[in-house]
Amino acid sequence: MLAAPLEGFSTFTNLHRRLTTDLCPRYQCEFQLDHPATSIAALSRAFHRMTAEGLNEIREVKEYLSYFVSSRCH
């Protein structure tokens, strides 16, 4: 998510579209490949949380996203 601007993604919608259609960034970000891509809303919340709490909390945000996706699928 932090590299999204470097990859040319100016919106969470564009980022979500790429995560939905290309497994490579999902693999690089260590998202589970056997679950649906993280929703636009979850990406937005995670980004807000990262900026609000500081970049030192990235690991917690990643864990939150992984939990959100896995709980949504079960």
C-alpha positions in Angstrom: 0.0 0.0 0.0 2.9 2.3 0.8 4.4 1.6 -2.6 1.0 2.3 -4.4 2.0 5.8 -5.5 5.3 4.5 -6.9 3.3 1.9 -8.9 1.1 4.6 -10.3 -2.0 4.0 -8.2 -3.6 7.2 -7.3 -6.8 5.7 -5.7 -7.6 2.7 -3.6 -9.9 1.6 -6.4 -7.0 1.3 -8.8 -5.0 -0.5 -6.2 -7.8 -2.9 -5.5 -8.3 -3.6 -9.2 -4.6 -4.5 -9.4 -4.7 -6.7 -6.4 -7.8 -8.4 -7.8 -6.3 -9.1 -11.2 -2.6 -9.7 -10.5 -1.2 -12.1 -7.9 2.3 -10.7 -8.0 1.6 -7.6 -5.8 -0.5 -9.7 -3.4 2.4 -12.1 -3.1 4.9 -9.3 -2.6 2.7 -7.8 0.2 2.3 -11.2 1.8 -1.5 -11.3 1.4 -3.1 -14.7 1.2 -3.4 -15.8 -2.4 -6.3 -18.2 -1.8 -8.6 -15.4 -0.5 -10.3 -12.5 -2.3 -8.4 -9.3 -2.6 -8.8 -6.9 0.3 -11.7 -4.5 -0.2 -11.4 -0.9 -1.1 -12.9 0.1 2.3 -10.4 -2.1 4.2 -7.5 -0.6 2.2 -8.8 2.9 3.0 -9.1 2.1 6.7 -5.7 0.5 6.9 -4.1 3.6 5.2 -5.9 5.9 7.6 -4.7 3.8 10.5 -1.1 3.8 9.2 -1.1 7.6 8.8 -2.9 8.2 12.1 -0.7 5.9 14.2 2.5 6.3 12.3 4.4 3.9 10.1 5.8 1.9 13.0 2.5 0.1 13.2 2.7 -1.4 9.7 2.9 -4.9 11.0 -0.3 -4.5 13.0 -2.1 -3.1 10.0 -0.9 -6.0 7.9 -2.2 -8.4 10.5 -5.5 -6.5 10.7 -5.9 -6.8 6.9 -5.1 -10.5 7.0 -7.6 -11.1 9.8 -10.2 -9.0 8.0 -9.9 -11.0 4.8 -9.8 -14.4 6.5 -12.8 -13.6 8.8 -14.8 -12.4 5.8 -14.2 -15.7 4.0 -15.2 -18.1 6.8 
